[in-house]
Amino acid sequence: MERLFSFWSNYVTVSPTARAYMEKHGEVKKFEKHAYFSRPFERHGYWCFVLEGLVAGYSIRDSGKRVIHWLVAPNHYFTGTKHSFSPHTEQHFIQFLHASKIVQVPISRLRYAQQHFPDVSELLQAMKQRKLIQKNQLLNIFKQGNNTQRYLAFRDTLPHLAEKLTVEQTLAYLDIGRTAYKIAHKAYLKRK
């Protein structure tokens, strides 16, 4: 859990009372590669800060094709609900793509902490801003004119994620086919 507090201290001084509260209500959990945190419509009311590993939220189309909607790397968060303060269930599979370690805090406890500890509120605001920046980066990737440009933009914009994904995971995240991937990857290697 120390990594959470170290990360947090980059944004604001963590008060001893807020730290004690989070230590009391947060739990460090380890997950094996391919383990599920939740499946569609399962209720998991936790806010989760990723210490190690990689987590994906995905759905499966009627055609059987897997589509990754979001990825969470270390020092980012995900929730088992629609968002940090929602009791509604997430409609995605949430799966650990790598062996992972997280700090999970019940959403009800996090909500209390946000209301009673200004430093928790500031951390959550900073985390939300980081998530918005990543979403904007992803939107810019998907605005690219073709699959090759999309793949190259992904490799340039989010290299820390691109390097962690298998080919199948990349296909699911960028929503491209295998042939398009081969062409795009060849262009990437040529450019390198």
GUKOLPA-570449 format. One line per 2 residues: their letters; for each residue x, y, z of N, C-alpha, C, O, CB. Coordinates in steps of 0.2 Angstrom, whole numbers, plus 5000, padded with zeros to 4 digits. Glycine has a CB too. Example, Ala and Ser with C-alpha at 12.3 -4.5 7.8 and 13.67 -1.06 7.14 Angstrom:
<atoms>
as = 5066,4972,5039,5062,4978,5039,5066,4984,5039,5071,4983,5042,5057,4978,5045; 5064,4989,5035,5068,4995,5036,5064,5000,5039,5067,5006,5040,5070,4997,5029
</atoms>
This chain:
<atoms>
me = 5004,4994,5000,5000,5000,5000,5004,5006,5000,5002,5012,4998,4995,5000,5006; 5011,5005,5002,5015,5011,5002,5016,5015,4995,5016,5021,4995,5022,5009,5004
rl = 5015,5011,4990,5015,5014,4983,5010,5019,4982,5011,5024,4979,5015,5009,4978; 5004,5017,4985,4998,5022,4984,5000,5029,4988,4999,5034,4985,4992,5019,4987
fs = 5002,5028,4994,5004,5034,4998,5010,5038,4995,5009,5044,4995,5006,5032,5005; 5014,5035,4992,5020,5038,4988,5017,5042,4982,5019,5048,4981,5025,5033,4986
fw = 5013,5039,4978,5010,5042,4972,5006,5048,4975,5006,5053,4972,5005,5037,4969; 5002,5047,4980,4997,5052,4982,5001,5058,4985,4999,5064,4983,4993,5049,4988
sn = 5007,5057,4988,5011,5063,4990,5014,5067,4984,5016,5072,4986,5017,5060,4994; 5013,5064,4978,5015,5069,4972,5010,5074,4971,5012,5079,4968,5016,5064,4966
yv = 5004,5073,4974,4999,5078,4973,4998,5083,4979,4996,5088,4978,4993,5075,4970; 4998,5080,4985,4996,5083,4991,4999,5079,4997,5001,5074,4996,4988,5083,4992
tv = 5000,5083,5002,5003,5080,5008,4997,5076,5011,4992,5078,5012,5005,5085,5013; 4999,5070,5012,4994,5065,5015,4994,5066,5023,4999,5065,5026,4996,5057,5013
sp = 4988,5068,5025,4987,5068,5033,4988,5062,5036,4985,5057,5033,4981,5072,5034; 4990,5061,5042,4990,5055,5046,4983,5052,5047,4983,5046,5047,4993,5056,5053
ta = 4978,5056,5048,4971,5053,5049,4969,5050,5042,4966,5045,5042,4967,5059,5051; 4970,5053,5036,4968,5051,5030,4972,5044,5028,4969,5039,5026,4969,5056,5024
ra = 4978,5044,5030,4982,5038,5029,4980,5033,5033,4979,5027,5031,4990,5040,5030; 4978,5034,5039,4976,5029,5044,4969,5026,5042,4968,5020,5042,4975,5031,5051
ym = 4965,5030,5039,4958,5028,5037,4959,5024,5031,4956,5019,5030,4954,5035,5035; 4963,5026,5026,4964,5022,5020,4968,5015,5022,4966,5010,5019,4968,5026,5015
ek = 4972,5015,5026,4975,5009,5028,4970,5004,5032,4970,4998,5031,4981,5010,5033; 4966,5007,5035,4961,5003,5039,4956,5000,5034,4954,4994,5035,4957,5007,5044
hg = 4954,5004,5029,4948,5002,5025,4951,4999,5018,4947,4996,5014,4943,5007,5023; 4957,5000,5016,4960,4998,5010,4963,4991,5011,4965,4989,5016,4965,5003,5007
ev = 4963,4987,5006,4965,4980,5006,4970,4979,5000,4967,4980,4994,4960,4975,5007; 4976,4977,5001,4980,4975,4995,4978,4968,4993,4978,4963,4997,4988,4975,4997
kk = 4977,4967,4987,4975,4960,4984,4979,4959,4978,4981,4963,4974,4967,4960,4982; 4981,4952,4977,4985,4950,4972,4980,4946,4967,4976,4942,4970,4991,4946,4974
fe = 4981,4946,4961,4977,4943,4956,4982,4939,4951,4987,4943,4949,4972,4947,4952; 4981,4933,4949,4985,4930,4944,4983,4933,4937,4977,4936,4936,4983,4922,4944
kh = 4987,4932,4932,4986,4933,4925,4979,4930,4923,4979,4924,4924,4992,4932,4921; 4975,4933,4920,4969,4931,4917,4963,4930,4922,4958,4928,4920,4970,4924,4913
ay = 4965,4932,4928,4959,4931,4933,4954,4937,4932,4956,4942,4929,4962,4932,4941; 4948,4936,4934,4943,4941,4933,4942,4944,4940,4941,4941,4945,4936,4937,4931
fs = 4941,4951,4939,4939,4955,4945,4931,4954,4945,4928,4953,4951,4941,4962,4945; 4928,4955,4940,4921,4954,4939,4919,4953,4932,4922,4953,4927,4917,4961,4942
rp = 4912,4950,4932,4909,4949,4925,4903,4954,4924,4901,4957,4929,4907,4941,4924; 4901,4954,4918,4895,4959,4917,4889,4958,4923,4887,4952,4924,4892,4959,4910
fe = 4887,4964,4925,4882,4964,4930,4883,4961,4937,4878,4961,4941,4876,4960,4927; 4889,4959,4938,4891,4957,4945,4893,4964,4949,4896,4968,4946,4897,4952,4945
rh = 4890,4964,4955,4891,4970,4959,4898,4970,4963,4898,4965,4967,4885,4972,4963; 4903,4974,4961,4909,4974,4965,4910,4981,4967,4913,4985,4963,4915,4971,4961
gy = 4907,4984,4972,4908,4991,4974,4914,4993,4977,4915,4994,4983,4902,4992,4979; 4920,4993,4973,4926,4994,4975,4929,4999,4971,4928,4999,4964,4931,4988,4976
wc = 4933,5004,4973,4938,5008,4970,4945,5005,4970,4947,5003,4976,4938,5016,4973; 4948,5004,4965,4954,5000,4965,4960,5004,4961,4960,5006,4956,4953,4993,4961
fv = 4965,5004,4965,4971,5008,4963,4976,5002,4961,4978,4998,4965,4974,5012,4968; 4979,5002,4955,4983,4997,4952,4990,4999,4955,4993,5004,4953,4983,4996,4945
le = 4993,4994,4958,5000,4994,4961,5005,4991,4955,5010,4994,4954,5001,4991,4967; 5003,4985,4953,5007,4982,4948,5002,4978,4943,4996,4977,4945,5011,4976,4951
gl = 5004,4977,4937,5000,4973,4932,4997,4978,4927,4999,4983,4926,4996,4969,4936; 4992,4975,4924,4988,4978,4919,4981,4975,4919,4980,4969,4920,4991,4977,4912
va = 4975,4979,4919,4968,4977,4920,4965,4980,4914,4966,4985,4911,4965,4980,4926; 4960,4976,4911,4956,4978,4905,4948,4977,4907,4946,4973,4911,4958,4974,4899
gy = 4945,4982,4904,4937,4981,4904,4935,4980,4897,4937,4984,4893,4934,4988,4907; 4932,4974,4896,4930,4973,4889,4923,4970,4889,4920,4968,4894,4935,4968,4886
si = 4920,4969,4883,4914,4966,4881,4915,4961,4876,4920,4962,4872,4908,4971,4880; 4910,4957,4874,4910,4953,4869,4904,4954,4864,4898,4954,4867,4910,4945,4871
rd = 4905,4956,4858,4900,4957,4853,4896,4951,4852,4898,4945,4853,4903,4960,4847; 4890,4952,4849,4886,4946,4847,4890,4942,4842,4889,4935,4842,4880,4949,4843
sg = 4895,4944,4838,4899,4940,4834,4904,4936,4837,4907,4932,4834,4902,4945,4829; 4905,4937,4844,4910,4934,4848,4916,4937,4848,4921,4935,4852,4911,4927,4845
kr = 4917,4943,4845,4923,4947,4845,4924,4951,4852,4919,4954,4854,4923,4952,4839; 4929,4950,4855,4931,4954,4861,4933,4961,4859,4937,4962,4855,4936,4950,4865
vi = 4930,4966,4863,4932,4973,4862,4934,4976,4869,4930,4976,4874,4926,4977,4859; 4940,4978,4869,4943,4981,4875,4941,4988,4876,4943,4992,4871,4951,4980,4876
hw = 4937,4990,4881,4935,4997,4881,4940,5002,4885,4941,5008,4884,4928,4997,4885; 4943,4999,4890,4948,5002,4894,4954,4998,4896,4953,4992,4898,4945,5006,4899
lv = 4960,5001,4898,4965,4998,4901,4968,5002,4907,4967,5008,4906,4971,4997,4895; 4970,4999,4912,4972,5002,4918,4979,4999,4920,4980,4993,4921,4967,5002,4924
ap = 4984,5004,4920,4991,5002,4921,4992,5004,4928,4988,5008,4931,4996,5005,4916; 4998,5003,4931,5000,5005,4938,4999,5013,4939,5000,5016,4934,5007,5003,4940
nh = 4997,5015,4944,4996,5022,4946,4990,5025,4943,4989,5031,4943,5002,5026,4945; 4985,5020,4941,4979,5022,4939,4974,5018,4942,4975,5014,4946,4978,5021,4931
yf = 4967,5020,4941,4962,5016,4945,4956,5014,4941,4956,5016,4935,4959,5021,4950; 4953,5009,4943,4946,5007,4940,4942,5005,4946,4943,5005,4952,4948,5000,4936
tg = 4935,5005,4944,4930,5003,4949,4926,4997,4946,4926,4995,4940,4925,5009,4950; 4923,4993,4951,4919,4988,4949,4912,4990,4948,4907,4986,4947,4919,4983,4955
tk = 4911,4997,4948,4904,5000,4946,4905,5004,4940,4911,5005,4938,4901,5003,4952; 4900,5008,4938,4900,5012,4932,4905,5018,4933,4909,5020,4929,4893,5015,4931
hs = 4906,5020,4939,4911,5025,4941,4912,5025,4949,4909,5022,4952,4909,5032,4939; 4916,5030,4951,4919,5029,4958,4913,5030,4963,4914,5027,4969,4923,5035,4959
fs = 4908,5033,4962,4903,5034,4967,4896,5031,4965,4891,5034,4967,4902,5041,4969; 4896,5027,4960,4890,5024,4958,4888,5017,4961,4893,5013,4962,4890,5023,4950
ph = 4882,5015,4963,4881,5009,4965,4879,5004,4959,4878,4998,4960,4875,5009,4970; 4878,5007,4953,4876,5003,4948,4882,4998,4945,4888,5000,4945,4874,5007,4942
te = 4880,4993,4943,4885,4988,4940,4888,4990,4934,4885,4993,4930,4882,4981,4940; 4895,4988,4933,4898,4989,4927,4896,4983,4922,4894,4978,4924,4906,4988,4928
qh = 4895,4985,4915,4893,4980,4911,4898,4977,4906,4897,4975,4901,4888,4983,4906; 4904,4977,4909,4910,4974,4906,4913,4968,4910,4912,4968,4916,4915,4979,4905
fi = 4917,4964,4907,4921,4960,4910,4927,4964,4913,4929,4968,4909,4923,4953,4906; 4929,4963,4919,4935,4966,4921,4940,4961,4923,4939,4956,4927,4934,4971,4928
qf = 4946,4960,4919,4950,4955,4919,4958,4958,4920,4959,4963,4917,4950,4951,4913; 4962,4954,4923,4969,4956,4924,4973,4952,4918,4973,4946,4918,4971,4953,4931
lh = 4976,4957,4914,4979,4954,4909,4986,4952,4910,4989,4948,4907,4980,4960,4903; 4989,4954,4916,4995,4952,4919,4994,4951,4926,4989,4953,4929,5001,4958,4918
as = 4998,4947,4929,4998,4946,4937,4998,4953,4939,5002,4957,4937,5004,4942,4939; 4994,4954,4944,4993,4961,4946,4992,4962,4954,4990,4957,4957,4986,4964,4943
ki = 4993,4968,4956,4992,4969,4964,4988,4976,4964,4990,4981,4960,4999,4969,4968; 4983,4976,4968,4979,4982,4968,4978,4984,4976,4978,4979,4980,4972,4981,4965
vq = 4976,4990,4977,4973,4992,4983,4966,4993,4982,4964,4997,4977,4976,4998,4986; 4961,4989,4985,4954,4990,4984,4951,4993,4991,4952,4991,4996,4951,4984,4982
vp = 4947,4998,4989,4943,5002,4995,4936,5001,4993,4934,5003,4988,4946,5009,4996; 4932,4999,4998,4924,4999,4997,4922,5007,4995,4924,5011,4998,4920,4997,5003
is = 4918,5007,4990,4916,5014,4987,4912,5018,4993,4913,5024,4993,4911,5013,4981; 4909,5014,4997,4905,5018,5002,4911,5021,5007,4910,5027,5010,4901,5014,5006
rl = 4916,5018,5008,4921,5020,5013,4925,5026,5009,4927,5031,5012,4926,5015,5015; 4926,5025,5002,4929,5030,4999,4925,5037,4998,4928,5042,4999,4931,5028,4992
ry = 4919,5036,4998,4914,5042,4997,4915,5046,5004,4915,5052,5004,4907,5039,4996; 4915,5042,5010,4916,5045,5016,4922,5049,5017,4922,5054,5019,4915,5040,5022
aq = 4928,5045,5014,4934,5049,5015,4934,5055,5011,4937,5060,5013,4940,5044,5012; 4931,5055,5005,4931,5061,5000,4928,5067,5004,4930,5072,5003,4928,5059,4994
qh = 4923,5065,5008,4919,5070,5011,4922,5073,5017,4921,5079,5019,4912,5068,5012; 4926,5069,5020,4929,5071,5027,4937,5072,5027,4939,5075,5032,4928,5065,5032
fp = 4940,5070,5021,4947,5072,5021,4949,5075,5015,4949,5072,5009,4951,5065,5022; 4951,5082,5015,4952,5086,5009,4958,5082,5005,4957,5083,4999,4954,5093,5011
dv = 4963,5079,5008,4968,5076,5004,4966,5070,5000,4968,5069,4995,4974,5074,5009; 4961,5067,5002,4958,5061,4998,4954,5064,4992,4954,5062,4987,4953,5057,5003
se = 4950,5069,4994,4946,5073,4988,4951,5075,4983,4950,5075,4977,4942,5079,4991; 4957,5078,4985,4962,5081,4980,4965,5075,4976,4966,5075,4970,4967,5085,4984
ll = 4966,5069,4979,4969,5063,4976,4964,5061,4971,4966,5060,4965,4971,5058,4981; 4958,5060,4972,4953,5058,4968,4952,5063,4962,4951,5061,4956,4946,5057,4971
qa = 4952,5069,4963,4952,5074,4958,4958,5073,4953,4957,5073,4947,4952,5081,4961; 4964,5072,4956,4970,5072,4952,4969,5065,4948,4971,5065,4942,4976,5071,4956
mk = 4967,5060,4951,4966,5053,4947,4961,5054,4942,4962,5051,4936,4964,5048,4952; 4955,5057,4943,4950,5059,4938,4953,5062,4932,4952,5061,4926,4944,5062,4941
qr = 4957,5067,4933,4960,5071,4928,4965,5067,4924,4965,5068,4918,4964,5077,4931; 4969,5063,4927,4973,5058,4923,4969,5054,4919,4971,5052,4913,4977,5054,4928
kl = 4963,5051,4921,4959,5047,4917,4956,5051,4911,4956,5048,4906,4953,5044,4922; 4954,5057,4912,4952,5061,4907,4957,5062,4901,4956,5062,4896,4949,5068,4909
iq = 4963,5063,4904,4969,5064,4899,4970,5058,4895,4971,5058,4889,4975,5066,4903; 4970,5052,4898,4970,5046,4894,4965,5045,4889,4966,5042,4884,4971,5040,4899
kn = 4959,5046,4892,4953,5046,4887,4953,5050,4881,4952,5048,4875,4946,5047,4891; 4956,5056,4882,4957,5061,4876,4962,5058,4872,4962,5059,4866,4959,5068,4879
ql = 4968,5055,4875,4973,5052,4870,4970,5047,4866,4971,5046,4860,4978,5050,4875; 4966,5043,4869,4962,5037,4866,4958,5040,4860,4957,5037,4855,4959,5033,4870
ln = 4954,5045,4862,4950,5048,4856,4954,5051,4851,4952,5050,4845,4946,5054,4860; 4959,5054,4852,4964,5056,4847,4966,5050,4842,4967,5051,4836,4970,5060,4849
if = 4968,5045,4846,4970,5039,4842,4965,5036,4837,4966,5035,4832,4972,5033,4847; 4959,5036,4840,4953,5033,4836,4951,5038,4830,4947,5036,4826,4947,5032,4840
kq = 4953,5044,4831,4951,5049,4826,4956,5049,4819,4955,5052,4814,4952,5056,4828; 4961,5045,4820,4966,5044,4814,4962,5041,4808,4957,5037,4809,4972,5039,4816
gn = 4964,5043,4802,4961,5041,4796,4960,5034,4794,4955,5032,4791,4964,5044,4791; 4965,5030,4796,4965,5023,4795,4968,5018,4800,4971,5021,4805,4968,5021,4788
nt = 4968,5012,4799,4970,5007,4804,4978,5008,4806,4980,5008,4811,4969,5000,4802; 4982,5009,4800,4989,5010,4801,4990,5016,4805,4994,5016,4810,4993,5010,4794
qr = 4987,5022,4803,4988,5028,4807,4986,5027,4814,4989,5030,4819,4984,5034,4804; 4980,5024,4815,4978,5022,4822,4983,5018,4826,4984,5020,4832,4971,5019,4822
yl = 4986,5013,4823,4991,5009,4827,4997,5013,4828,5000,5013,4834,4993,5003,4822; 4999,5017,4823,5005,5021,4825,5004,5026,4830,5008,5028,4834,5008,5025,4818
af = 4998,5029,4830,4997,5034,4835,4996,5031,4842,4999,5034,4847,4990,5038,4834; 4994,5025,4842,4993,5021,4849,5001,5020,4851,5002,5021,4857,4990,5014,4848
rd = 5005,5017,4847,5012,5016,4849,5015,5022,4851,5019,5022,4856,5016,5013,4843; 5014,5028,4848,5017,5034,4849,5014,5037,4856,5018,5040,4860,5017,5039,4844
tl = 5008,5037,4857,5004,5041,4862,5004,5037,4869,5005,5040,4874,4997,5042,4860; 5003,5030,4868,5003,5026,4874,5008,5020,4874,5006,5014,4874,4996,5023,4875
ph = 5014,5022,4873,5019,5016,4872,5019,5011,4878,5021,5005,4878,5026,5019,4871; 5018,5014,4884,5018,5010,4890,5013,5005,4890,5014,4999,4893,5018,5014,4897
la = 5007,5006,4887,5002,5001,4886,5003,4997,4880,5002,4991,4880,4995,5005,4885; 5005,5000,4875,5007,4996,4868,5011,4990,4869,5011,4985,4867,5009,5000,4863
ek = 5017,4991,4873,5022,4986,4875,5019,4981,4879,5022,4975,4879,5028,4990,4878; 5014,4982,4883,5012,4976,4887,5006,4972,4884,5005,4967,4887,5009,4980,4893
lt = 5004,4974,4878,4998,4970,4876,5001,4964,4871,5006,4965,4867,4994,4974,4872; 4997,4959,4871,4998,4954,4866,4995,4956,4859,4992,4961,4859,4995,4947,4868
ve = 4996,4953,4854,4993,4954,4847,4986,4954,4848,4982,4959,4846,4996,4950,4842; 4983,4949,4851,4976,4948,4851,4973,4954,4856,4967,4957,4854,4974,4942,4855
qt = 4976,4956,4861,4974,4961,4865,4974,4968,4861,4970,4972,4862,4978,4962,4872; 4979,4969,4857,4980,4975,4853,4974,4975,4848,4971,4981,4847,4987,4975,4850
la = 4973,4970,4845,4967,4969,4840,4961,4971,4844,4957,4975,4841,4966,4962,4837; 4960,4969,4850,4953,4970,4853,4953,4977,4856,4948,4980,4856,4953,4966,4859
yl = 4959,4980,4858,4959,4987,4860,4958,4992,4854,4954,4997,4855,4965,4989,4864; 4961,4991,4849,4961,4996,4843,4955,4994,4838,4954,4998,4834,4967,4996,4839
di = 4952,4988,4840,4946,4986,4835,4948,4986,4828,4945,4989,4824,4940,4991,4836; 4954,4982,4827,4956,4981,4820,4957,4974,4819,4957,4970,4824,4963,4985,4819
gr = 4957,4972,4813,4958,4965,4811,4965,4963,4811,4970,4967,4811,4955,4963,4804; 4967,4956,4810,4974,4954,4810,4977,4956,4804,4983,4958,4805,4973,4946,4810
ta = 4974,4956,4798,4978,4959,4792,4980,4966,4793,4985,4968,4791,4974,4958,4786; 4975,4970,4795,4977,4977,4796,4982,4978,4801,4987,4982,4801,4970,4981,4799
yk = 4982,4974,4807,4987,4974,4812,4994,4973,4808,4999,4976,4810,4986,4969,4817; 4995,4967,4804,5001,4966,4801,5004,4971,4797,5010,4973,4797,5000,4959,4797
ia = 4999,4974,4793,5001,4980,4789,5004,4986,4793,5009,4989,4792,4996,4982,4784; 5000,4987,4799,5002,4993,4803,5008,4992,4807,5012,4996,4808,4996,4994,4808
hk = 5009,4986,4809,5015,4984,4813,5021,4984,4809,5027,4986,4811,5014,4977,4816; 5020,4982,4802,5026,4982,4798,5028,4990,4797,5034,4991,4796,5024,4979,4791
ay = 5023,4994,4796,5024,5001,4795,5028,5004,4801,5032,5008,4801,5018,5005,4794; 5026,5002,4807,5029,5004,4813,5036,5002,4814,5041,5006,4815,5025,5001,4819
lk = 5038,4995,4812,5044,4993,4812,5049,4996,4807,5055,4998,4808,5045,4985,4811; 5046,4998,4801,5050,5001,4796,5052,5008,4798,5057,5011,4797,5046,5002,4789
rk = 5047,5012,4802,5048,5018,4804,5053,5019,4810,5057,5024,4811,5041,5021,4807; 5054,5013,4814,5058,5013,4819,5065,5014,4817,5070,5014,4821,5057,5007,4823
</atoms>
